[in-house]
Amino acid sequence: MIGMKQVTRLLVLSPDSKLSPSYLAREVSTLSSSLFVKQTCYGVLVEGDEDEVDNVVTEIKKLDPLRIFSKVRAFPVGDKRRCRAVRGAARPGFYFLEQEIETLPLIVKALECMGGEEHAPPEVPSCLDPDTLKRIIEEST
């Protein structure tokens, strides 16, 4: 596994999803036996080779495309800096994640209003070169 980038992703279920975290964990496990999968109260943590994790996330999202959300977790599973058992309290960031999860049904509604399809991100305009900016400033003064 030398040279492979390891990542940890959170797969979070919207509270209005018909799927359960245990079902999600089983499905992830059937798609790949080399990934580490940990069931949580909000979904699952998936850890392993970046390409494999990305492929599994793509497949899992097909189960409920509007209600399964994914984001990168900065620390690997079991990292002592984040472990509740070691720290004796909720991990830093948990309360924010909890707040995010509460907003997911609203995001689902918005996605449904958009037709439930993924949209390409807006095109970012190219940078303005300094000479053009100077000319615009001079013309406006």
Phi, psi and omega in degrees: 000014178292132178091347178274136180276126179266136178226158173235127178239145172265131170252112186250130177270135172295143180303338180267010177285146176279349180276156177247158176302323180293321177296316180300315179299317179296318181295318178298317181297326180286335181281332181205128179269351183265355179269148173272128182236128177233122178285140177232178179290340184250355183158232178216157168256135180235127184227138178162200179301132186306314181297318180292319178298315180300318179296317180294318179299317179300316181290318182295321181298339178293338180294324180202076191304329183269350187237006173246120182245151183226141172210156181285139175258132186290334184243146178291161177300135178084002179298126185298335178292339183245350188289123180296323182297323181281318184280334180080015180204173177301142182292150177302136180095345182296319182294327176292316177300319178301318178294319177300317182298323179296332181273349184302320177301328177291322178293320177301314179301317179297318179296321178297320179295332179275006180094004177070017181249154178283139179248146177292145178296152181299148181289131180273127180295152179289161182292148178272127181286152185301323181296319178295319179298317178299317180297318179297317180296315180297321181290331183272350179260000000 
